[in-house]
Amino acid sequence: MIIRDDKESIGLFEPLIISDSSKSRAALNDMALELATRCEGFRRSLPASIAAALADLVRSMNCYYSNLIEGHNTHPIDIERALRDDYSTDLVKRNLQLEAKAHITVQKWIDDGEMQIAPTDPVAICEIHRRFCEKLPAELLLVTDPTTGEEIDVVPGVLRERDVQVGKHVAVSPGAVPRFLERMHAAYRKLGRIDSILSAASAHHRLLWVHPFLDGNGRVARLVSYAILRNSLDTRGLWSVARGLARQEAKYKQHLAACDMPRRNDLDGRGTLSEEALAGFTEFFLGSCLDQVSFMENLMKPDRLRDRIMIWAEEQIRADILPAKSDVVLKAVLYQGELHRGEVASLLGLSDRAARRITSALLDIGALTSESSRAPLFLAFPAKFAERWMPGLFPEA
């Protein structure tokens, strides 16, 4: 099959980087520096064991909000069940659980450092799409041609071979997609730290503008931006911009549509598209990042987090859901970051058997986690407790 290439100039989606001469550039540089400083401070404030548990929860959060932007509402508790292979008997809900699990699997691949190439490399973009789509049920790998009504298969990791239109934007011809992706990578692969942070926003829109796949472009673009920020800020997966974008979804989509518009006048950059609109989206994007770092910082303040968990534990003990002195074990883990199993009996002044009963109860309910029956105990952040432990992170169940 010959894939049509209309030979569009790659200048059609310039500028790819906001120029130093832009009137917005100084303010955006300041925002990028503030984000780097705030992100580093938050990262340093968390014990390693707490950070690891939080990163697991943030993956579910990122997945939930990214899919919500696409109109797919799978509550984090159902996402958590999917990670345990506990699926709904309802086909629609089950498919959405599988979609969420696929998203989390790809993000974990990014978080584990297994993506050895730059996020804007066309190979990386296709690999993100492949890893996401190959785990989807067949029902979610079909798109309908709006003109003919024909159902078309979405092939994981394969660039589109058809024309597409998103809203008023007609994407480049399918044969031109590789050229535009290569141009993006050339522009973004060797940036300094400030430009790299800014590129998380600009690459986000430009990738959506190219629309390289028949479906899944939104999720891929947000994962690419997530990976760019993770690399440039060393976020360790402790926060995600997706929650901020989803909470301002209408504004997010308005900015993306504005970035599709042509240059307005001689003061609006030197590219084909509006630099002013791209700067506006970048400001919105970085503002969302700063807001999410602040939100997570406030949630994870040690005293407040400890108080919320202790109040929850006392309620569970009074309701006979957890055995007495479970709160003492939780408090020790919160203060120390981890607790060796052999220390529990002496900590509580109980026999080894009684101590094991309390440890088992906390592991069974999901408040603690451990790699094996002999390994140390660590705090977990299960989604089912998020409403009490980390209010506002997710919507209520």
VEXDREN-2710 file (C-alpha; in Angstrom, 1 decimal):
% VEXDREN-2710
k/r/px/py/pz
1/MET/0.0/0.0/0.0
2/ILE/1.4/3.4/-1.0
3/ILE/1.0/5.9/1.8
4/ARG/0.2/9.4/0.4
5/ASP/2.6/12.2/1.2
6/ASP/1.5/15.7/0.2
7/LYS/5.0/17.0/0.7
8/GLU/4.0/19.5/3.3
9/SER/6.7/21.8/4.5
10/ILE/7.9/21.0/8.0
11/GLY/7.7/24.7/8.6
12/LEU/4.0/24.3/9.0
13/PHE/4.2/23.6/12.7
14/GLU/7.0/26.0/13.6
15/PRO/7.9/27.4/16.1
16/LEU/8.7/24.3/18.0
17/ILE/10.5/26.3/20.7
18/ILE/9.5/29.6/22.2
19/SER/12.2/32.1/21.0
20/ASP/14.4/34.1/23.3
21/SER/12.9/37.2/21.7
22/SER/9.3/36.3/22.8
23/LYS/7.9/38.8/25.3
24/SER/6.7/35.8/27.3
25/ARG/10.1/34.1/27.5
26/ALA/11.5/35.8/30.7
27/ALA/8.4/34.9/32.7
28/LEU/8.4/31.4/31.4
29/ASN/12.0/31.0/32.3
30/ASP/11.2/32.1/35.8
31/MET/8.3/29.6/36.0
32/ALA/10.6/26.8/34.8
33/LEU/13.2/27.7/37.5
34/GLU/10.6/27.9/40.2
35/LEU/9.2/24.5/39.1
36/ALA/12.7/23.0/39.2
37/THR/13.4/24.4/42.7
38/ARG/10.0/23.3/44.1
39/CYS/10.2/19.9/42.6
40/GLU/13.7/19.3/44.1
41/GLY/12.6/20.5/47.5
42/PHE/9.5/18.2/47.5
43/ARG/11.6/15.2/46.4
44/ARG/14.2/15.8/49.1
45/SER/11.5/16.2/51.8
46/LEU/10.3/12.6/51.4
47/PRO/12.0/9.5/52.8
48/ALA/12.9/7.0/50.1
49/SER/10.4/4.4/51.3
50/ILE/7.6/6.9/51.4
51/ALA/8.5/8.2/48.0
52/ALA/8.4/4.7/46.4
53/ALA/5.0/4.1/47.8
54/LEU/3.7/7.5/46.7
55/ALA/5.0/6.9/43.1
56/ASP/2.9/3.8/42.9
57/LEU/-0.2/5.7/43.9
58/VAL/0.7/8.6/41.5
59/ARG/0.8/6.2/38.6
60/SER/-2.9/5.3/39.3
61/MET/-3.7/9.0/39.7
62/ASN/-2.0/9.9/36.4
63/CYS/-3.8/7.1/34.7
64/TYR/-7.2/8.0/36.1
65/TYR/-7.0/11.7/35.1
66/SER/-5.4/11.1/31.7
67/ASN/-8.1/8.6/30.8
68/LEU/-10.8/11.0/32.3
69/ILE/-9.7/13.6/29.7
70/GLU/-10.5/11.1/27.0
71/GLY/-14.0/10.6/28.5
72/HIS/-13.1/7.2/30.2
73/ASN/-14.0/7.3/33.9
74/THR/-12.5/4.4/35.8
75/HIS/-12.3/5.0/39.5
76/PRO/-8.8/4.4/41.1
77/ILE/-10.3/1.7/43.3
78/ASP/-11.3/-0.2/40.2
79/ILE/-7.9/0.5/38.7
80/GLU/-6.2/-0.9/41.8
81/ARG/-8.4/-4.0/41.4
82/ALA/-7.3/-4.4/37.8
83/LEU/-3.7/-4.4/39.0
84/ARG/-4.6/-7.5/41.1
85/ASP/-6.4/-9.0/38.0
86/ASP/-9.7/-8.5/39.7
87/TYR/-12.0/-7.4/36.8
88/SER/-15.6/-6.4/36.7
89/THR/-18.1/-8.8/35.1
90/ASP/-19.5/-5.9/33.2
91/LEU/-17.7/-5.9/29.8
92/VAL/-17.5/-2.1/29.4
93/LYS/-16.1/-1.6/32.9
94/ARG/-13.7/-4.5/32.4
95/ASN/-12.4/-3.0/29.2
96/LEU/-11.8/0.3/30.9
97/GLN/-10.0/-1.5/33.7
98/LEU/-7.7/-3.2/31.1
99/GLU/-7.1/0.2/29.5
100/ALA/-6.1/1.7/32.9
101/LYS/-3.8/-1.2/33.6
102/ALA/-2.2/-0.8/30.2
103/HIS/-1.5/2.9/30.9
104/ILE/0.0/2.1/34.3
105/THR/2.2/-0.6/32.8
106/VAL/3.6/2.0/30.3
107/GLN/4.2/4.6/32.9
108/LYS/6.0/2.1/35.1
109/TRP/8.2/1.2/32.2
110/ILE/9.1/4.9/32.0
111/ASP/9.5/5.3/35.8
112/ASP/11.8/2.3/35.9
113/GLY/14.2/3.9/33.4
114/GLU/13.7/1.3/30.8
115/MET/13.1/3.8/28.0
116/GLN/16.7/4.3/27.1
117/ILE/16.1/7.0/24.4
118/ALA/14.7/10.5/24.5
119/PRO/10.9/10.7/24.9
120/THR/10.6/12.7/21.6
121/ASP/12.5/10.2/19.6
122/PRO/10.0/8.8/17.0
123/VAL/11.0/5.3/18.1
124/ALA/10.1/6.1/21.7
125/ILE/6.8/7.7/20.7
126/CYS/5.8/4.6/18.7
127/GLU/7.0/2.3/21.5
128/ILE/4.8/4.1/24.0
129/HIS/1.8/3.7/21.7
130/ARG/2.7/0.0/21.1
131/ARG/3.0/-0.8/24.8
132/PHE/-0.2/0.9/25.6
133/CYS/-2.3/-0.4/22.7
134/GLU/-1.1/-4.0/22.6
135/LYS/-2.7/-4.6/26.1
136/LEU/-6.1/-3.1/25.1
137/PRO/-9.1/-5.3/24.4
138/ALA/-10.1/-5.5/20.7
139/GLU/-13.2/-3.3/21.4
140/LEU/-10.9/-0.3/22.2
141/LEU/-8.7/-0.8/19.2
142/LEU/-11.4/0.3/16.7
143/VAL/-12.1/3.8/15.3
144/THR/-14.9/4.8/13.1
145/ASP/-14.4/6.9/10.0
146/PRO/-16.7/9.9/10.5
147/THR/-17.3/10.2/6.7
148/THR/-17.9/6.6/5.7
149/GLY/-18.8/4.9/9.0
150/GLU/-16.1/2.3/8.3
151/GLU/-14.6/0.7/11.4
152/ILE/-10.8/0.7/11.2
153/ASP/-8.3/-1.3/13.3
154/VAL/-5.8/0.7/15.4
155/VAL/-2.5/-1.2/15.0
156/PRO/-0.3/-0.8/18.1
157/GLY/2.9/1.3/17.5
158/VAL/2.1/1.8/13.8
159/LEU/1.8/5.3/12.4
160/ARG/-1.5/6.2/10.7
161/GLU/-2.0/5.5/7.0
162/ARG/-5.1/7.6/6.6
163/ASP/-6.1/11.3/6.8
164/VAL/-7.5/12.5/10.1
165/GLN/-9.3/15.7/11.2
166/VAL/-9.6/16.7/14.9
167/GLY/-12.1/19.5/15.4
168/LYS/-11.2/22.1/12.9
169/HIS/-7.6/20.9/12.6
170/VAL/-6.8/18.8/9.5
171/ALA/-3.6/16.9/10.3
172/VAL/-0.7/16.4/7.8
173/SER/-0.9/13.7/5.2
174/PRO/0.0/10.2/6.6
175/GLY/3.1/10.0/4.5
176/ALA/4.4/13.3/6.0
177/VAL/4.1/12.1/9.6
178/PRO/7.6/10.5/9.9
179/ARG/9.2/13.8/8.6
180/PHE/7.4/15.9/11.1
181/LEU/8.3/13.5/14.0
182/GLU/11.9/13.6/13.0
183/ARG/11.8/17.4/12.9
184/MET/10.3/17.5/16.4
185/HIS/13.1/15.2/17.7
186/ALA/15.8/17.3/16.1
187/ALA/14.4/20.4/17.8
188/TYR/14.0/18.8/21.2
189/ARG/16.7/16.3/21.7
190/LYS/19.6/18.6/22.8
191/LEU/18.0/21.3/24.8
192/GLY/19.4/22.9/28.0
193/ARG/17.5/22.3/31.2
194/ILE/15.2/25.4/31.0
195/ASP/14.3/24.8/27.3
196/SER/13.7/21.1/28.1
197/ILE/11.2/22.0/30.8
198/LEU/9.4/24.3/28.5
199/SER/9.4/21.7/25.8
200/ALA/7.2/19.4/27.9
201/ALA/4.4/21.8/26.9
202/SER/5.4/22.7/23.3
203/ALA/6.2/19.1/22.3
204/HIS/2.8/18.1/23.9
205/HIS/0.9/20.3/21.4
206/ARG/3.1/19.7/18.4
207/LEU/2.7/16.0/18.8
208/LEU/-1.0/16.3/19.0
209/TRP/-0.9/18.6/15.9
210/VAL/0.9/15.9/13.9
211/HIS/-1.6/13.3/15.2
212/PRO/0.7/10.4/14.3
213/PHE/-1.7/7.5/15.3
214/LEU/-5.3/6.8/14.4
215/ASP/-6.2/6.8/18.1
216/GLY/-4.4/7.1/21.5
217/ASN/-2.6/10.4/20.6
218/GLY/-3.8/12.2/23.8
219/ARG/-2.5/9.5/26.1
220/VAL/0.7/9.2/24.2
221/ALA/1.3/13.0/24.3
222/ARG/0.7/13.2/28.0
223/LEU/3.0/10.2/28.6
224/VAL/5.7/11.9/26.5
225/SER/5.3/15.1/28.5
226/TYR/5.4/13.1/31.7
227/ALA/8.7/11.5/30.6
228/ILE/10.2/14.8/29.5
229/LEU/9.4/16.3/32.9
230/ARG/10.7/13.2/34.7
231/ASN/14.0/13.5/32.9
232/SER/14.5/17.3/33.1
233/LEU/13.3/17.6/36.7
234/ASP/14.0/14.2/38.2
235/THR/10.4/14.1/39.5
236/ARG/10.8/10.4/40.5
237/GLY/7.1/10.1/39.6
238/LEU/6.0/11.9/42.8
239/TRP/3.5/14.2/41.0
240/SER/1.8/14.5/37.7
241/VAL/0.4/17.3/35.6
242/ALA/-2.5/15.2/34.3
243/ARG/-4.5/15.9/37.4
244/GLY/-4.1/19.6/36.8
245/LEU/-5.0/19.3/33.2
246/ALA/-8.1/17.2/33.9
247/ARG/-9.3/19.6/36.6
248/GLN/-9.2/22.4/34.0
249/GLU/-10.1/20.3/31.0
250/ALA/-12.1/23.0/29.1
251/LYS/-9.2/25.5/29.5
252/TYR/-6.7/22.8/28.5
253/LYS/-8.5/22.0/25.3
254/GLN/-9.1/25.7/24.5
255/HIS/-5.3/26.3/24.8
256/LEU/-4.6/23.3/22.5
257/ALA/-7.1/24.6/19.9
258/ALA/-5.5/28.1/20.1
259/CYS/-2.1/26.6/19.4
260/ASP/-3.5/25.3/16.1
261/MET/-4.0/28.9/14.9
262/PRO/-1.7/30.6/12.4
263/ARG/0.6/33.5/13.4
264/ARG/-1.5/36.6/14.0
265/ASN/0.9/39.4/13.0
266/ASP/4.5/40.4/12.7
267/LEU/4.8/40.5/16.4
268/ASP/3.7/36.9/16.8
269/GLY/6.9/35.1/16.2
270/ARG/8.5/34.0/13.0
271/GLY/6.8/30.6/12.4
272/THR/3.7/29.5/10.7
273/LEU/1.8/28.9/13.9
274/SER/1.1/31.4/16.7
275/GLU/4.1/31.7/19.1
276/GLU/1.9/33.8/21.4
277/ALA/-0.6/31.0/21.7
278/LEU/2.1/28.4/22.3
279/ALA/3.5/30.7/25.0
280/GLY/0.0/30.9/26.6
281/PHE/-0.3/27.1/26.6
282/THR/3.2/26.8/28.1
283/GLU/2.3/29.2/30.9
284/PHE/-0.9/27.3/31.6
285/PHE/1.0/24.0/31.5
286/LEU/3.7/25.1/33.9
287/GLY/1.2/26.7/36.1
288/SER/-0.6/23.4/36.3
289/CYS/2.7/21.7/37.2
290/LEU/3.4/24.2/40.0
291/ASP/-0.1/23.7/41.3
292/GLN/0.2/20.0/41.4
293/VAL/3.6/20.1/43.2
294/SER/2.1/22.4/45.8
295/PHE/-0.9/20.1/46.2
296/MET/1.3/17.0/46.7
297/GLU/3.6/18.9/49.1
298/ASN/0.6/19.9/51.3
299/LEU/-0.8/16.3/51.2
300/MET/2.6/14.8/52.2
301/LYS/3.5/17.2/55.1
302/PRO/4.7/14.7/57.7
303/ASP/2.7/15.9/60.6
304/ARG/-0.6/16.3/58.7
305/LEU/-0.1/12.9/56.9
306/ARG/0.7/11.2/60.2
307/ASP/-2.4/12.8/61.9
308/ARG/-4.7/11.7/59.1
309/ILE/-3.4/8.1/59.2
310/MET/-3.5/7.9/63.0
311/ILE/-7.1/9.1/63.1
312/TRP/-8.0/6.5/60.5
313/ALA/-6.2/3.8/62.4
314/GLU/-8.0/4.6/65.6
315/GLU/-11.3/4.4/63.9
316/GLN/-10.4/1.1/62.4
317/ILE/-9.4/-0.3/65.8
318/ARG/-12.6/1.0/67.4
319/ALA/-14.6/-0.7/64.7
320/ASP/-12.7/-4.0/65.3
321/ILE/-11.4/-3.9/61.7
322/LEU/-7.8/-3.7/62.9
323/PRO/-6.4/-5.2/66.2
324/ALA/-5.4/-2.9/69.1
325/LYS/-1.9/-1.4/68.8
326/SER/-2.0/-1.4/65.0
327/ASP/-1.7/2.4/65.2
328/VAL/1.6/2.0/67.1
329/VAL/3.1/0.0/64.2
330/LEU/1.8/2.5/61.6
331/LYS/3.3/5.4/63.6
332/ALA/6.7/3.7/63.8
333/VAL/6.7/3.1/60.1
334/LEU/5.8/6.7/59.4
335/TYR/8.6/8.0/61.6
336/GLN/11.3/5.5/60.5
337/GLY/10.3/4.9/56.9
338/GLU/10.5/1.1/57.5
339/LEU/10.2/-1.4/60.3
340/HIS/11.9/-4.8/60.6
341/ARG/9.5/-7.5/61.5
342/GLY/11.6/-8.7/64.4
343/GLU/11.2/-5.2/66.1
344/VAL/7.4/-5.3/66.2
345/ALA/7.1/-7.6/69.3
346/SER/9.4/-5.5/71.4
347/LEU/7.9/-2.2/70.1
348/LEU/4.4/-3.4/71.2
349/GLY/5.5/-5.4/74.3
350/LEU/3.7/-8.4/73.0
351/SER/4.5/-12.0/72.1
352/ASP/5.9/-12.8/68.7
353/ARG/2.6/-14.5/67.8
354/ALA/0.5/-11.5/68.8
355/ALA/2.8/-9.2/66.9
356/ARG/2.5/-11.3/63.8
357/ARG/-1.3/-11.1/64.0
358/ILE/-1.1/-7.3/64.0
359/THR/1.4/-7.2/61.2
360/SER/-0.7/-9.6/59.1
361/ALA/-3.8/-7.5/59.7
362/LEU/-2.0/-4.3/58.4
363/LEU/-0.7/-6.2/55.4
364/ASP/-4.0/-7.8/54.6
365/ILE/-5.9/-4.5/54.7
366/GLY/-3.2/-2.9/52.5
367/ALA/-1.9/-0.2/54.9
368/LEU/1.6/-1.8/54.9
369/THR/3.5/-3.7/52.2
370/SER/6.5/-6.0/52.2
371/GLU/8.5/-7.8/49.6
372/SER/8.4/-11.1/51.4
373/SER/7.5/-12.7/54.7
374/ARG/10.9/-11.8/56.1
375/ALA/11.4/-8.4/54.5
376/PRO/10.9/-5.1/56.3
377/LEU/7.5/-3.4/56.5
378/PHE/6.8/-0.2/54.5
379/LEU/3.9/2.1/54.3
380/ALA/1.6/1.6/51.3
381/PHE/-0.8/4.1/49.7
382/PRO/-3.7/2.1/48.5
383/ALA/-6.3/4.0/46.4
384/LYS/-9.1/2.7/48.7
385/PHE/-7.7/4.8/51.6
386/ALA/-6.9/7.9/49.5
387/GLU/-10.0/9.7/50.5
388/ARG/-9.0/9.6/54.1
389/TRP/-5.2/9.6/53.9
390/MET/-4.8/12.0/51.0
391/PRO/-8.1/13.9/50.6
392/GLY/-8.6/15.6/47.2
393/LEU/-6.2/13.3/45.3
394/PHE/-9.1/11.4/43.7
395/PRO/-12.9/12.0/43.5
396/GLU/-14.9/10.2/46.2
397/ALA/-15.7/6.6/45.5
END
